[in-house]
Amino acid sequence: MRAMNGVDLATARGGTEPPLLHIRMGDVLSRAADRLPAHAAVISVWQDRALTFRELEETVDQAAAALLASGIAAQDRVGIWSTNRLEWVVVQFAVARVGAVLVNINPALRKAELGYVIAHSGCKALFLAPAIRAFNCIEAALAVHAQSPTLEHLILLDDSTHPHTVRWSDFVSRADGFDPETLRRAAGAVAPQSAVNIQYTSGTTGAPKGATLSHLNLVNNGNQIGARLGLDQSDRICLPVPMFHCFGMVVGVLGAFAHGATVVFPGESFDPGACLASIEKQRCTAVYGVPMMFIAMLNHPDFDPKRLTTLRTGLMGGAPCPAEVLRAVTEKMHMREVAVVYGMTETSPISTQGSHADSFEQRVKTVGSVLPHAEVKIVDPATGETLPIGAQGEFCARGYHVMLGYWDNPEATAKAIDAEGWMHSGDLAMMREDRYVAIVGRIKDIVIRGGENIFPREIEEFLHTLPEIAEAQVFGIPDPLYGEQLCAWIRLRPGATLDAESLRAKCRGQVASYKIPALVRFVTEFPTTASGKVQKFRMSAIESEARTEAQATPPG
């Protein structure tokens, strides 16, 4: 598209192949079961269990009948609060099969937060793990249940016995004697355009809003992602990202099933050693994760490139990917066809994705190009005007993948989706002449030091080139003199030594003096969401509170 004055504008529209699918989530599984009945659908390494596509479909139908027998009807909300496990996938498709709406609940949430999600969404049933790590989920769920006017069923995802809850096997047995024709009618009445999922997007900002997504949103996004990645039935995907997030449920499971690929859960939650072992033993061809997960695998004592020779591809997203990390993944993990993806929960989630045909420069410096049947553009955050190619502004997306809206929050929906249907991301981006998109950072992440705009991503990219540094996160903190100062949290590689002044010395002459972090903290871990996104607002709050004790001298 060109403006009237001949300026090339930062807009791009995806192609039309493969075509959109006007089907429901349950149809994705049924198609795979009909085409590949004996092929492995899900392998849960940590549970030592696996189901073929036909076995999974039969188990899903049994759980769907049990939901109907429990009084769950179309558009009723059903919560799930658990780490990754085979039963998660069963619940995902069973709830969709009966036309209900699955409410994904972050495993990191605690009683008050759980109570908010249950109350806000009006959940009628809750599937839960008895415990998540050392946290007693049953105790919290019972307390919420006692106060909830809508929550009727607490169903465990295993066969442990606890008062006032239903064991998994007892729940499934509710399908015994249930008329299968009733299930067929219920499944056939589900409209592809109807809501199927609510995902609460507190993420890195702390404001919980329920992004409401339809069958069409999720089915098509998963299908398009898998198609661009070139998935087929020969692929096995190591999936350590959490199922409660779109990365696991949509990009992972739906994207795999749409193309007959197998999903492998290495553990309940991310563990780099379990991932490496599962890739080798299960002969995985792909692994998905946020950059932090790949960094952890690359730096794990068990890492050995010779054990990972079955890998060819994968997806990296959820946070900015440092160039050196992508290079290491490509060369040391044999993932020559790895693709970087970009999106947000509200866009189901992916808008742009790389492909196996991309140059290494495109992989390293961009998040790919727009997916088919979608549009993207870069706008001035203040005016909303579309910017020229090469200018930095807010990333916006439009198309089939934009959410239905925020659950019971029309005001927030209107702020996020404009009158023309564009979803405003809050992310700073730049579109290149080849129509590939580079993400610069969050609009709110810009650090303004003495009137100079600093983009933390630029500094992070440089710090990741230093051999001592395994991971770096850069952000702003309030400063009485400059307005804001730059702070860096650094995690060193095993055995490496580096102090703050040595780090600054390495920066001098490489980046502008005003971009050198005034405050440096060395850490062993970063505060993150359950999906692995680093929470810079928490780091900034920690540093702001400690400002008087940890005042740094600004570099010259």
C-alpha positions as CSV (number, residue, x, y, z in Angstrom):
1,M,0.0,0.0,0.0
2,R,1.3,3.5,-0.8
3,A,0.0,6.8,0.5
4,M,-1.2,9.5,-1.8
5,N,2.2,11.3,-1.6
6,G,4.0,8.2,-2.6
7,V,5.3,7.2,0.8
8,D,5.5,3.4,1.3
9,L,3.4,2.7,4.4
10,A,4.1,0.0,7.0
11,T,1.2,-2.3,6.2
12,A,1.1,-5.9,5.1
13,R,-1.7,-8.4,4.3
14,G,-1.2,-12.2,4.4
15,G,-1.9,-14.6,1.6
16,T,-5.0,-16.8,1.1
17,E,-3.3,-20.3,1.4
18,P,-4.0,-22.5,3.2
19,P,-7.7,-21.5,3.3
20,L,-9.5,-20.8,6.5
21,L,-11.3,-23.7,8.1
22,H,-14.9,-23.3,9.2
23,I,-14.8,-26.0,11.7
24,R,-14.8,-26.5,15.5
25,M,-12.0,-27.5,17.8
26,G,-13.4,-31.0,18.2
27,D,-13.3,-31.5,14.4
28,V,-9.6,-31.0,14.4
29,L,-9.2,-34.1,16.6
30,S,-11.8,-36.1,14.7
31,R,-10.1,-35.4,11.4
32,A,-6.7,-36.6,12.8
33,A,-8.3,-39.7,14.3
34,D,-9.9,-40.6,11.0
35,R,-6.7,-40.1,9.0
36,L,-4.2,-41.4,11.6
37,P,-6.1,-43.6,14.1
38,A,-3.0,-45.5,15.4
39,H,-0.6,-42.6,15.3
40,A,0.6,-41.2,18.7
41,A,-1.3,-38.0,19.5
42,V,0.1,-37.2,23.0
43,I,3.0,-38.7,24.9
44,S,3.4,-37.6,28.5
45,V,6.9,-38.6,29.5
46,W,6.6,-37.7,33.1
47,Q,3.3,-39.6,33.5
48,D,4.7,-42.6,31.4
49,R,1.5,-42.5,29.4
50,A,0.5,-42.0,25.7
51,L,-2.6,-42.0,23.6
52,T,-3.1,-42.5,19.9
53,F,-5.4,-40.1,18.0
54,R,-8.2,-42.7,18.1
55,E,-7.7,-43.4,21.8
56,L,-7.6,-39.7,22.5
57,E,-10.9,-39.1,20.6
58,E,-12.6,-41.9,22.5
59,T,-11.4,-40.6,25.8
60,V,-12.5,-37.1,24.9
61,D,-16.0,-38.3,23.9
62,Q,-16.3,-40.1,27.2
63,A,-15.3,-37.0,29.1
64,A,-17.6,-34.9,27.0
65,A,-20.5,-37.2,27.8
66,A,-19.6,-37.0,31.5
67,L,-19.7,-33.1,31.3
68,L,-23.2,-33.3,29.8
69,A,-24.2,-35.8,32.5
70,S,-22.9,-33.3,35.1
71,G,-25.2,-30.6,33.8
72,I,-22.6,-28.6,31.8
73,A,-24.3,-27.0,28.8
74,A,-23.3,-24.9,25.9
75,Q,-21.5,-21.7,26.9
76,D,-21.1,-22.7,30.5
77,R,-17.7,-21.9,31.8
78,V,-15.4,-24.7,32.9
79,G,-12.1,-23.9,34.6
80,I,-8.8,-25.8,34.5
81,W,-6.1,-25.2,37.0
82,S,-3.1,-27.5,36.4
83,T,0.4,-27.9,35.0
84,N,0.9,-29.9,31.8
85,R,-0.5,-33.4,31.7
86,L,-2.3,-35.7,29.4
87,E,-5.7,-35.0,31.1
88,W,-5.3,-31.3,30.2
89,V,-5.6,-32.2,26.5
90,V,-8.7,-34.4,27.2
91,V,-10.4,-31.6,29.1
92,Q,-9.5,-29.0,26.4
93,F,-11.3,-31.0,23.7
94,A,-14.1,-32.4,25.8
95,V,-15.2,-28.9,26.9
96,A,-15.1,-27.7,23.3
97,R,-17.0,-30.8,22.1
98,V,-20.1,-29.8,24.2
99,G,-19.9,-26.2,23.3
100,A,-18.8,-25.0,26.7
101,V,-16.0,-22.4,27.4
102,L,-12.7,-23.5,28.9
103,V,-11.3,-21.0,31.3
104,N,-7.5,-21.4,31.5
105,I,-6.1,-20.7,35.0
106,N,-2.5,-19.9,35.6
107,P,-0.9,-22.6,37.8
108,A,0.9,-19.8,39.6
109,L,-2.3,-18.2,40.9
110,R,-3.2,-18.6,44.6
111,K,-6.5,-18.5,46.5
112,A,-7.5,-14.9,46.1
113,E,-6.5,-14.8,42.4
114,L,-8.3,-18.1,41.8
115,G,-11.4,-16.7,43.4
116,Y,-11.3,-13.7,41.2
117,V,-11.1,-15.7,38.0
118,I,-13.8,-18.1,39.1
119,A,-16.1,-15.3,40.1
120,H,-15.4,-13.1,37.1
121,S,-15.9,-15.9,34.5
122,G,-18.7,-17.6,36.5
123,C,-17.2,-21.1,36.3
124,K,-19.6,-23.9,36.9
125,A,-16.9,-26.6,37.2
126,L,-13.2,-26.6,38.0
127,F,-10.7,-29.3,36.9
128,L,-7.6,-29.1,39.1
129,A,-4.4,-30.9,40.1
130,P,-4.4,-31.8,43.8
131,A,-1.2,-29.9,44.2
132,I,1.1,-27.7,42.1
133,R,4.6,-28.1,43.4
134,A,4.2,-27.7,47.1
135,F,1.0,-25.7,46.9
136,N,-2.2,-27.3,48.1
137,C,-4.7,-26.6,45.3
138,I,-7.5,-28.5,46.8
139,E,-7.5,-26.4,50.0
140,A,-7.6,-23.2,47.9
141,A,-10.3,-24.6,45.6
142,L,-12.5,-25.6,48.5
143,A,-12.3,-22.2,50.0
144,V,-13.3,-20.6,46.7
145,H,-16.1,-23.1,46.2
146,A,-17.6,-22.2,49.6
147,Q,-17.9,-18.6,48.5
148,S,-18.9,-19.1,44.8
149,P,-22.5,-19.0,43.8
150,T,-21.8,-20.7,40.4
151,L,-19.1,-23.3,41.1
152,E,-20.8,-26.7,41.4
153,H,-18.1,-29.3,40.6
154,L,-14.5,-29.8,41.8
155,I,-13.0,-32.5,39.6
156,L,-9.4,-33.8,40.2
157,L,-7.2,-34.6,37.3
158,D,-5.9,-37.8,39.0
159,D,-7.4,-40.6,41.1
160,S,-6.4,-39.3,44.5
161,T,-9.2,-39.2,47.0
162,H,-10.1,-36.0,48.9
163,P,-13.4,-35.0,50.6
164,H,-15.8,-32.8,48.5
165,T,-13.9,-33.4,45.3
166,V,-14.5,-35.9,42.4
167,R,-11.8,-38.3,41.3
168,W,-10.9,-38.3,37.6
169,S,-12.1,-41.9,37.1
170,D,-15.3,-41.3,38.9
171,F,-16.0,-38.2,36.8
172,V,-15.4,-40.1,33.6
173,S,-17.7,-43.0,34.8
174,R,-20.6,-40.5,34.7
175,A,-20.6,-41.2,31.0
176,D,-21.6,-44.8,31.6
177,G,-25.0,-45.4,30.1
178,F,-25.2,-41.9,28.7
179,D,-27.0,-41.8,25.3
180,P,-24.3,-41.2,22.6
181,E,-26.9,-39.6,20.4
182,T,-27.3,-36.8,22.9
183,L,-23.6,-36.1,22.7
184,R,-23.7,-36.1,18.9
185,R,-26.6,-33.6,18.9
186,A,-24.8,-31.3,21.4
187,A,-21.5,-31.4,19.4
188,G,-23.3,-30.8,16.2
189,A,-25.1,-27.7,17.6
190,V,-21.8,-26.0,18.4
191,A,-21.2,-22.9,16.1
192,P,-17.6,-22.5,15.0
193,Q,-18.0,-18.7,15.6
194,S,-18.9,-19.3,19.3
195,A,-16.6,-18.7,22.3
196,V,-14.5,-21.8,23.3
197,N,-11.8,-20.3,25.6
198,I,-11.1,-17.5,28.0
199,Q,-7.5,-16.7,28.9
200,Y,-6.7,-14.2,31.6
201,T,-4.0,-11.9,30.4
202,S,-2.5,-10.4,33.5
203,G,0.9,-11.3,32.0
204,T,3.5,-8.6,32.7
205,T,1.1,-5.8,33.5
206,G,-0.9,-7.3,36.4
207,A,-4.3,-6.2,35.0
208,P,-6.4,-9.4,34.7
209,K,-8.7,-9.4,31.6
210,G,-10.3,-12.4,30.1
211,A,-9.5,-12.6,26.4
212,T,-12.4,-14.5,24.9
213,L,-11.5,-16.7,21.9
214,S,-13.7,-18.6,19.4
215,H,-13.3,-22.0,17.7
216,L,-12.5,-20.2,14.5
217,N,-9.9,-18.1,16.2
218,L,-8.0,-21.0,17.6
219,V,-8.4,-23.7,15.0
220,N,-7.3,-21.5,12.2
221,N,-4.3,-19.9,14.0
222,G,-3.0,-23.4,15.0
223,N,-3.5,-24.6,11.4
224,Q,-1.7,-21.7,9.9
225,I,1.2,-21.9,12.3
226,G,1.7,-25.6,11.6
227,A,1.4,-25.1,7.9
228,R,4.1,-22.4,7.8
229,L,6.4,-24.5,10.0
230,G,5.9,-27.5,7.6
231,L,4.6,-29.9,10.2
232,D,3.4,-33.4,9.2
233,Q,2.8,-36.8,10.9
234,S,6.6,-37.4,11.0
235,D,7.0,-34.6,13.5
236,R,7.2,-35.0,17.3
237,I,7.1,-31.7,19.2
238,C,8.7,-31.3,22.6
239,L,6.3,-29.0,24.4
240,P,7.5,-27.6,27.7
241,V,5.5,-24.4,27.4
242,P,2.4,-24.3,29.7
243,M,-0.9,-25.5,28.4
244,F,-2.8,-22.8,30.2
245,H,-1.3,-20.3,27.8
246,C,-2.0,-20.1,24.0
247,F,1.6,-21.2,23.3
248,G,0.8,-24.6,24.7
249,M,-2.9,-25.1,23.9
250,V,-3.0,-23.5,20.5
251,V,0.4,-23.2,19.0
252,G,1.4,-26.5,20.5
253,V,-1.5,-28.9,20.5
254,L,-3.9,-27.5,17.9
255,G,-1.0,-26.7,15.5
256,A,0.3,-30.2,15.9
257,F,-3.0,-32.1,15.6
258,A,-4.1,-30.1,12.5
259,H,-1.2,-31.7,10.7
260,G,-1.0,-35.1,12.4
261,A,2.1,-34.3,14.5
262,T,2.7,-35.7,18.0
263,V,2.9,-33.6,21.2
264,V,5.4,-34.7,23.8
265,F,5.1,-33.4,27.4
266,P,8.6,-33.7,29.0
267,G,7.4,-32.7,32.4
268,E,4.6,-31.1,34.5
269,S,6.4,-27.8,34.0
270,F,9.6,-26.6,32.4
271,D,12.8,-28.5,33.4
272,P,15.7,-28.2,31.0
273,G,17.2,-31.6,31.8
274,A,13.8,-33.3,31.3
275,C,13.5,-31.5,27.9
276,L,16.9,-32.6,26.7
277,A,16.2,-36.2,27.8
278,S,12.8,-36.3,26.2
279,I,14.1,-34.8,22.9
280,E,16.7,-37.6,22.7
281,K,14.5,-40.5,23.9
282,Q,11.4,-39.6,22.0
283,R,13.4,-38.5,18.9
284,C,11.7,-35.1,18.8
285,T,12.0,-33.1,15.6
286,A,10.9,-29.8,17.1
287,V,10.9,-28.0,20.4
288,Y,8.9,-24.9,21.3
289,G,9.7,-22.4,24.0
290,V,10.4,-18.9,25.2
291,P,14.0,-17.7,25.0
292,M,14.6,-18.3,28.7
293,M,13.9,-22.0,28.1
294,F,16.4,-22.3,25.3
295,I,19.0,-20.4,27.3
296,A,18.4,-22.9,30.2
297,M,18.8,-25.9,27.9
298,L,21.9,-24.6,26.2
299,N,23.6,-23.9,29.6
300,H,22.5,-27.2,31.2
301,P,25.2,-29.6,32.3
302,D,23.6,-32.4,30.3
303,F,23.6,-30.4,27.0
304,D,25.3,-32.3,24.2
305,P,24.6,-31.5,20.6
306,K,25.1,-35.1,19.6
307,R,22.0,-36.1,21.7
308,L,19.8,-33.7,19.7
309,T,20.4,-34.7,16.1
310,T,16.7,-35.5,15.5
311,L,15.8,-31.8,15.8
312,R,15.2,-29.8,12.7
313,T,12.8,-27.1,13.6
314,G,10.9,-25.4,16.4
315,L,9.3,-22.1,17.5
316,M,10.6,-19.4,19.7
317,G,8.4,-16.6,21.0
318,G,6.7,-15.1,24.0
319,A,9.6,-12.6,24.6
320,P,12.3,-10.9,22.5
321,C,14.9,-13.4,21.4
322,P,18.6,-12.3,21.6
323,A,20.5,-12.9,18.3
324,E,23.2,-15.0,20.0
325,V,20.6,-17.3,21.5
326,L,19.0,-17.9,18.2
327,R,22.4,-18.5,16.6
328,A,23.2,-21.1,19.3
329,V,19.8,-22.8,18.9
330,T,20.3,-23.0,15.1
331,E,23.9,-24.3,15.3
332,K,24.2,-26.3,18.5
333,M,20.6,-27.7,18.6
334,H,20.5,-28.5,14.9
335,M,17.3,-26.4,14.6
336,R,18.1,-25.1,11.1
337,E,14.4,-24.4,10.4
338,V,13.6,-22.7,13.7
339,A,11.1,-19.9,13.4
340,V,10.5,-16.9,15.6
341,V,6.8,-16.1,16.2
342,Y,5.1,-13.0,17.6
343,G,1.7,-12.4,18.9
344,M,-0.5,-11.9,21.9
345,T,-3.2,-13.8,23.6
346,E,-5.8,-11.5,22.1
347,T,-4.8,-12.6,18.6
348,S,-5.1,-16.3,19.3
349,P,-2.0,-15.8,19.6
350,I,0.2,-15.5,16.5
351,S,0.2,-12.7,13.9
352,T,3.7,-13.0,12.4
353,Q,6.0,-16.0,11.9
354,G,9.2,-16.8,10.2
355,S,9.6,-19.7,7.8
356,H,12.2,-22.3,6.8
357,A,13.0,-20.3,3.7
358,D,14.1,-17.2,5.7
359,S,17.7,-16.0,5.7
360,F,19.5,-16.1,9.0
361,E,19.5,-12.3,9.0
362,Q,15.6,-12.4,8.8
363,R,15.5,-14.9,11.6
364,V,17.8,-13.0,13.8
365,K,16.5,-9.5,13.3
366,T,12.7,-10.0,12.8
367,V,9.7,-11.9,14.1
368,G,8.8,-13.0,10.5
369,S,6.0,-11.8,8.3
370,V,2.2,-11.8,8.6
371,L,0.4,-15.1,8.5
372,P,-2.3,-15.8,5.8
373,H,-5.7,-14.2,6.2
374,A,-4.4,-11.5,8.6
375,E,-3.3,-7.9,8.3
376,V,-0.7,-5.9,10.2
377,K,0.4,-2.3,10.3
378,I,2.6,0.0,12.3
379,V,0.9,3.2,13.6
380,D,1.8,6.3,15.5
381,P,0.8,5.5,19.1
382,A,-0.4,9.1,19.7
383,T,-2.4,9.7,16.5
384,G,-3.1,6.3,15.1
385,E,-1.8,7.2,11.7
386,T,-0.1,4.5,9.7
387,L,3.7,5.2,9.6
388,P,6.1,4.8,6.8
389,I,8.3,1.7,6.3
390,G,11.2,1.8,8.7
391,A,9.5,4.0,11.3
392,Q,9.0,2.7,14.8
393,G,5.4,2.7,16.2
394,E,2.7,0.5,17.6
395,F,2.0,-2.9,16.1
396,C,-1.6,-3.5,15.2
397,A,-3.3,-6.6,13.8
398,R,-6.6,-7.4,12.2
399,G,-8.3,-10.5,10.9
400,Y,-9.9,-13.8,11.8
401,H,-7.6,-14.3,14.7
402,V,-8.6,-11.2,16.7
403,M,-10.5,-12.1,19.9
404,L,-14.2,-11.8,20.4
405,G,-13.4,-9.3,23.2
406,Y,-12.6,-9.2,26.9
407,W,-15.1,-11.2,29.0
408,D,-17.6,-9.0,30.6
409,N,-15.4,-5.9,30.0
410,P,-16.7,-3.9,27.1
411,E,-14.7,-0.8,28.1
412,A,-11.4,-2.6,27.9
413,T,-12.4,-4.3,24.7
414,A,-13.2,-0.9,23.1
415,K,-9.8,0.4,24.2
416,A,-7.9,-2.6,22.7
417,I,-9.9,-3.0,19.4
418,D,-10.6,0.1,17.4
419,A,-13.7,0.8,15.3
420,E,-12.0,-0.7,12.2
421,G,-11.2,-4.0,13.9
422,W,-7.5,-3.4,14.6
423,M,-6.1,-4.9,17.8
424,H,-3.6,-2.5,19.3
425,S,-0.8,-4.5,20.9
426,G,1.1,-1.9,23.0
427,D,4.3,-3.2,21.4
428,L,6.8,-1.0,19.6
429,A,7.6,-2.4,16.2
430,M,9.2,-1.5,12.8
431,M,8.2,-3.0,9.4
432,R,11.0,-3.4,6.9
433,E,10.9,-3.1,3.1
434,D,10.6,-6.9,2.8
435,R,7.5,-6.6,5.0
436,Y,9.1,-8.5,7.8
437,V,8.5,-7.1,11.3
438,A,11.0,-6.3,14.0
439,I,9.8,-5.8,17.6
440,V,11.6,-3.0,19.4
441,G,9.9,-3.4,22.8
442,R,6.9,-2.4,24.8
443,I,5.6,1.2,24.5
444,K,5.8,1.5,28.2
445,D,9.3,0.0,28.3
446,I,10.9,3.0,26.6
447,V,13.3,4.5,29.1
448,I,13.6,8.3,28.8
449,R,16.9,9.3,30.4
450,G,17.6,13.1,30.4
451,G,15.4,13.5,27.3
452,E,17.0,10.6,25.4
453,N,14.8,7.7,24.3
454,I,16.5,4.3,25.1
455,F,15.1,1.0,23.9
456,P,16.1,-1.7,26.4
457,R,16.0,-4.4,23.6
458,E,19.0,-2.7,21.9
459,I,21.1,-2.9,25.1
460,E,20.0,-6.5,25.8
461,E,21.2,-7.5,22.3
462,F,24.7,-6.1,23.0
463,L,24.9,-7.6,26.5
464,H,24.1,-11.1,25.1
465,T,27.2,-10.8,22.9
466,L,29.4,-10.8,26.0
467,P,30.7,-14.3,26.7
468,E,30.2,-14.1,30.4
469,I,26.5,-13.4,30.2
470,A,23.8,-16.1,29.9
471,E,20.8,-13.7,30.1
472,A,20.3,-10.0,30.5
473,Q,17.2,-7.9,31.2
474,V,17.3,-4.1,30.9
475,F,14.6,-1.7,32.2
476,G,14.1,1.8,33.6
477,I,13.8,3.0,37.2
478,P,12.9,6.5,38.5
479,D,15.8,8.9,39.0
480,P,15.5,12.4,40.5
481,L,18.2,13.9,38.2
482,Y,17.6,12.2,34.8
483,G,13.9,11.3,35.2
484,E,14.8,7.6,34.6
485,Q,18.0,5.6,34.8
486,L,18.9,2.3,33.1
487,C,19.1,-0.8,35.2
488,A,20.4,-4.3,34.1
489,W,19.8,-7.6,35.8
490,I,22.4,-10.1,34.7
491,R,22.6,-13.9,35.0
492,L,26.1,-15.2,34.3
493,R,27.1,-18.4,32.6
494,P,28.3,-21.2,35.0
495,G,31.8,-20.4,36.1
496,A,31.9,-16.9,34.7
497,T,32.9,-13.9,36.8
498,L,32.0,-10.3,36.1
499,D,31.3,-7.2,38.3
500,A,29.3,-4.1,37.6
501,E,32.3,-1.9,36.7
502,S,33.8,-4.5,34.4
503,L,30.5,-4.8,32.6
504,R,30.3,-1.0,32.1
505,A,33.9,-1.1,30.9
506,K,32.9,-3.6,28.2
507,C,30.0,-1.3,27.2
508,R,32.2,1.8,26.8
509,G,33.0,2.4,23.2
510,Q,30.4,-0.2,22.1
511,V,27.2,1.7,23.0
512,A,26.5,5.4,23.7
513,S,27.4,6.5,27.2
514,Y,23.8,7.3,28.1
515,K,22.8,3.7,27.2
516,I,25.3,2.1,29.7
517,P,23.3,0.7,32.7
518,A,23.8,2.9,35.8
519,L,22.7,0.1,38.1
520,V,23.7,-3.5,37.6
521,R,22.4,-6.5,39.7
522,F,23.7,-10.0,39.3
523,V,20.9,-12.6,39.8
524,T,20.4,-16.4,39.5
525,E,16.8,-16.0,38.2
526,F,14.3,-13.5,37.0
527,P,10.7,-13.0,38.1
528,T,8.5,-14.5,35.4
529,T,5.0,-15.4,34.6
530,A,4.1,-19.1,34.5
531,S,4.5,-19.0,30.7
532,G,8.1,-17.8,31.0
533,K,7.7,-14.1,30.2
534,V,10.0,-12.0,32.3
535,Q,8.2,-9.4,34.4
536,K,10.2,-6.2,34.2
537,F,7.6,-4.3,36.1
538,R,8.4,-6.5,39.2
539,M,12.2,-6.0,38.7
540,S,11.7,-2.2,38.4
541,A,9.6,-2.2,41.6
542,I,12.3,-4.1,43.5
543,E,15.0,-1.7,42.3
544,S,12.8,1.4,43.1
545,E,12.2,0.2,46.6
546,A,15.9,-0.5,47.1
547,R,17.0,2.7,45.5
548,T,18.3,4.3,48.7
549,E,20.4,1.2,49.5
550,A,21.6,0.5,45.9
551,Q,22.2,4.0,44.5
552,A,24.5,3.7,41.5
553,T,26.8,6.4,40.2
554,P,25.7,7.2,36.6
555,P,28.3,6.5,34.0
556,G,30.0,9.5,32.4
